[in-house]
Amino acid sequence: MDYSHLKTWHTNAREKTLHGRYITQSHILPLIQNLSGDFQVDLLGDSVQGRPVHAVTWGKGAFKILGWSQMHGNESTTTKAVFDLFKWLSDNSEVKEHANLSSKITLKLVPMLNPDGAEAYTRVNANKVDLNRDAQDRTQPESRILHQLYTGFKPDLCLNLHGQRTIFGVGNPARSATVSFLSPSQDELRTVNQSRKKGMAIIARLAEILNTFIPGQIGRYDDGFNINCVGDTLQQLNIPTLLFEAGHFHEDYDREETRAFMFLSLLGVLESAILKNWEENDAYKPYFSIPENEKCFYDIILRGLKLPEKGIEDLAIQYEEQLHNSAIHFVPKIAQIADLEKYTGHKEFDFQGAEPVFSSDFVLQEGAILEELEVNGKLPTTFSLKS
């Protein structure tokens, strides 16, 4: 595939009815209902609060791929990418080049596994359960829906589609981890068996594709084993599983740029399924060259402030995402007051020992909201964001 061409296609023709971070079932139901006859839509069941959970199937090939998005309701970037993929698959002029795709692949995607969490913009479901820690007990209806789906569909490959916070970086000097992947472990020893190798080989290919666009901004998640996680459970069943994590790109807090890279990654998976690149000798080994994610970023770092009773210190601001009136507000809160030499800010200001002026009722402490700062009689910036 020509991924530069596909990136251009995405810029011009992506599913433009979906935008920003707050994506709920009301946004996607009209799109599901308007899918062409090339797609099959199935109702899988209902969430805790009675919202329907759907699966969308495309293709009739022997190689079966199963994926799900918004298992965590506040991780919506991959949901947008899923509908971008549906739109691409519906574009006859594009798919014509890859007509053999539908005869070789059956793709089944759940665009929103946790619609209640999406509505409330929370990680957990309506019963405050993290569905990605419920793979064994399956206490929640959404967990049982997913279990019934993969046991019945019997996929050859699973895609666990998530989003990650802005705190992750890769490399030295650190760059924002815009996209991260993981081939989960199947046991405490983190054994690299054939199932994991298949996932690793696909991820290595995805990293190769994305490095054209975001060099040095692709990370690899720690593969510590947790049998309660869905990916680890599937790997233990010898079902190769890829964890996708959509992260931060420059000042793109709406994740519209990152969305494009997730779209390209989904297409890369389809291409790998056709080419079966995992069968090549040592195709999995470049996976280990992808740097591991580290928690080394803050949204904003104010350096070299002369703070009362603290001396010269750095001050880190991290946005807390809050839902108000169907919009996500990014509330700037003080995350740390310390020497932050080992951390990087997505934005940084160096005040070189200048003394800030706070309002009379402001309490300088971690967790305090800091929307603006006056130094030397000037406001360097306001820190609030609104989606």
C-alpha positions, -999 to 999 in steps of 0.1 A, spaced: 0 0 0 11 36 -6 8 50 29 16 86 19 -13 84 -5 -35 69 22 -25 97 46 -36 123 20 -69 104 15 -74 105 53 -68 143 54 -94 149 27 -120 121 31 -120 109 67 -154 105 85 -158 142 93 -190 139 114 -167 126 142 -144 151 158 -128 158 191 -125 136 222 -162 133 233 -175 105 211 -207 88 223 -232 63 209 -254 91 197 -225 101 174 -219 67 159 -254 51 156 -264 72 125 -231 61 109 -237 24 117 -272 26 104 -260 42 71 -233 16 63 -236 1 29 -247 -34 21 -210 -45 21 -212 -44 59 -231 -66 82 -243 -51 115 -251 -73 145 -266 -64 179 -245 -82 205 -263 -72 236 -268 -42 259 -247 -23 284 -255 -19 321 -277 11 313 -293 -6 283 -274 9 254 -269 -15 225 -234 -28 216 -229 -36 179 -204 -54 158 -197 -45 122 -184 -71 98 -168 -66 64 -154 -92 41 -158 -130 38 -122 -142 38 -107 -171 58 -84 -149 80 -106 -135 108 -97 -103 126 -116 -91 156 -112 -56 171 -130 -34 197 -127 2 206 -138 23 236 -135 -5 261 -125 26 282 -152 52 275 -129 82 275 -105 67 249 -122 77 217 -94 82 191 -95 47 178 -132 48 174 -128 77 150 -102 57 131 -125 27 129 -151 48 111 -124 63 89 -116 27 80 -153 19 73 -154 50 50 -122 38 32 -136 4 27 -168 20 13 -149 41 -12 -149 19 -44 -122 39 -61 -98 31 -32 -108 -5 -25 -108 -15 -62 -70 -17 -60 -73 -42 -31 -103 -62 -44 -88 -93 -30 -90 -79 5 -126 -89 11 -120 -124 -3 -91 -130 21 -102 -113 53 -132 -112 76 -130 -81 97 -153 -77 127 -151 -45 147 -170 -34 178 -168 4 175 -179 11 211 -178 -17 237 -185 6 267 -212 31 256 -221 40 292 -185 50 299 -184 69 267 -215 89 277 -201 98 311 -165 102 296 -150 77 321 -126 49 319 -150 25 337 -185 13 329 -217 23 346 -209 -1 375 -175 16 379 -157 -16 367 -126 -14 344 -136 -38 317 -99 -44 309 -95 -59 343 -126 -81 341 -115 -107 315 -115 -136 339 -145 -129 362 -166 -113 335 -189 -97 361 -202 -71 336 -225 -75 306 -200 -57 283 -173 -82 294 -196 -111 287 -205 -97 253 -168 -96 243 -162 -131 256 -191 -145 237 -179 -127 206 -144 -141 205 -154 -176 216 -180 -177 188 -161 -159 161 -127 -177 168 -105 -149 155 -70 -154 141 -60 -120 153 -74 -95 179 -70 -58 180 -75 -41 215 -79 -4 206 -71 21 234 -59 56 240 -30 68 263 -24 99 284 0 127 274 25 116 301 42 90 280 74 96 260 100 75 242 137 79 235 165 102 248 159 131 245 123 122 251 97 127 224 59 123 229 47 87 224 21 94 197 14 58 191 23 28 212 18 -9 208 21 -41 227 21 -78 220 9 -89 255 24 -117 275 7 -150 281 24 -159 313 45 -145 342 77 -154 324 67 -133 294 74 -163 271 79 -153 235 59 -181 218 46 -183 182 14 -164 190 33 -135 205 58 -136 176 30 -131 151 18 -100 170 53 -87 173 60 -91 136 29 -72 127 38 -44 152 73 -42 138 57 -36 104 34 -10 118 63 9 134 81 8 101 51 24 84 46 51 110 82 60 113 78 77 79 54 101 95 63 103 132 99 92 135 110 86 171 74 89 184 64 52 185 65 33 218 62 -1 232 42 -9 263 56 -29 292 46 -65 289 41 -74 325 15 -102 328 -20 -97 342 -44 -125 335 -73 -102 343 -65 -81 312 -82 -90 280 -51 -91 259 -32 -113 283 -62 -137 285 -64 -139 247 -27 -145 244 -30 -174 269 -56 -188 246 -30 -185 218 -49 -158 200 -24 -132 188 -35 -98 201 -23 -63 194 -28 -35 219 -31 -1 202 -26 30 222 -34 64 206 -13 91 222 -4 128 220 10 146 189 23 181 194 -7 203 205 -33 180 192 -54 175 223 -84 166 201 -63 137 188 -72 145 151 -37 140 139 -32 108 160 -64 95 145 -47 94 111 -19 73 124 -43 49 140 -61 46 106 -29 38 89 -21 12 116 -54 -5 110 -47 -6 72 -12 -20 81 -28 -48 100 -50 -57 70 -19 -56 47 0 -79 71 -29 -103 71 -27 -105 33 11 -108 31 15 -129 63 48 -111 70 51 -129 103 61 -160 84 94 -144 74 124 -155 95 130 -132 125 103 -108 114 94 -103 150 128 -92 162 126 -55 152 98 -53 178 124 -53 206 140 -22 190 109 -1 196 117 19 227 96 13 258 72 40 270 82 60 300 62 84 321 84 114 314 61 142 301 39 168 316 15 190 296 33 222 307 65 228 327 73 262 342 110 262 349 131 283 372 104 299 393 112 316 426 85 302 448 76 314 483 92 292 510 105 268 483 132 287 465 139 280 428 118 252 416 100 239 385 63 236 384 44 209 363 9 214 350 -12 184 339 -46 188 323 -75 170 339 -102 162 314 -136 171 326 -170 168 308 -192 199 309 -222 205 287 -212 178 262 -177 192 258 -144 182 272 -126 209 292 -89 205 299 -85 219 334 -48 228 343 -38 215 376 -5 216 394 9 181 393 44 185 408 66 212 424 102 200 423 133 199 402 119 185 370 152 181 351 143 146 341 109 155 327 99 172 295 69 195 289 48 195 258 51 232 264 78 248 285 86 283 299 119 292 315 115 321 340 152 321 351 146 327 388 118 352 384 91 355 411 55 348 401 26 368 415 -4 347 426 -39 359 435 -44 365 472 -67 334 476 -45 310 457 -29 282 476 3 269 459 0 231 462 -3 200 441 -38 197 427 -45 234 426 -60 248 394 -36 273 378 -52 290 348 -27 318 343 5 331 358 18 367 362 56 370 361 74 404 358 40 420 352 32 398 322 9 369 316 31 344 296 0 324 287 -33 311 299 -33 274 305 -69 264 301 -80 244 270 -114 235 257 -121 207 233 
